Amino acid sequence: MIGWGMIGVGDVTEVKSAPAIFRAEDSDVVHVMRRDAERARDFAERHGVARWSTDAQAVIDDPEVTAVYVATPTATHAQYAIAAARAGKHVLVEKPMAMSAAEAGRIVEAAEAAGVRLWVAYYRRTLPRFVKIRQLLEAGVIGRPLSVHTIWRKPTDFTGWRWDPERNRGGEFYETACHTLDVLDLLLGPATDVAGVATHDRHAVSASYRFSDVMGSGSWALGTPDALDETVLAGTEGTLSFASFAPTPIRLVTADAATAYEVADPEHVHGPLVATILDELRGVGTCPSTGQSALRTSRLMDSILGGS
């Protein structure tokens, strides 16, 4: 039996990674933690979880917990993930992996030293619409890929923990752009030749990078009156356009036609990723979002922000 312990049971575990997706014939959620006792108890009762706690260490030390899911704000990821790894538990940690690439590296080192598996919740690596994009690229529909450009802007009021530098170092860019950058790593390979600039408050960020021989750039602006989420992959035979967040149609434009592919997201977007994790624990597959792949994304974000 794969017994899951959840550290942090807030909005993410209600909507994106509900306990139901961890439940299979040989897997179950056995212990959850939240600092607010009443909310921890309520979560456990509503989701049929046997034990709840306000103490993360109690989850880590539970002998029935095989794997720990760390779903807390970014500033505590390393603390809990390293403690779980050192206790011999496999670890799934929310994204971004940590407050910096150096911190993320320490999580990877702890997992490797303990001989446990480490995954990061970059769930787009397994979402059906990104699987479709990868299949289209592999089929050569745009010919040789030449460039990729991301534009992302949205209104925001700059409140909440994402804008608290003690809990998240890079504002909403650090919490959201990582999804796009990570999926580009999946589609095109690791980034090199990274450069970036940002406003002092992280309200606007621009970057350039290279994925093998594909030239890339991105611009992110927070606090704009309108919203736009688009990444465009241009090649010698066409272009592929897609959104990172909303499940809008994937658009393919070639010299002969324009095609839209509508691929819906599952009810719980973490579901396909968790399925690959369970398969890996059963010895029948591998999860594509590892500590090493997420560490590359952390290094990319740090390079864009100048390591500050």
PyMOL commands that set and color helices and strands:
alter all, ss='L'
color gray80, all
select helices_A, chain A and resi 11-15+19-22+37-47+56-61+74-86+101-114+123-125+128-138+161-163+171-188+271-282+291-304
alter helices_A, ss='H'
color red, helices_A
select strands_A, chain A and resi 2-7+27-33+51-53+67-70+90-93+118-120+145-154+191-198+204-211+214-222+228-235+238-242+250-254+258-261
alter strands_A, ss='S'
color yellow, strands_A
deselect
rebuild
show_as cartoon
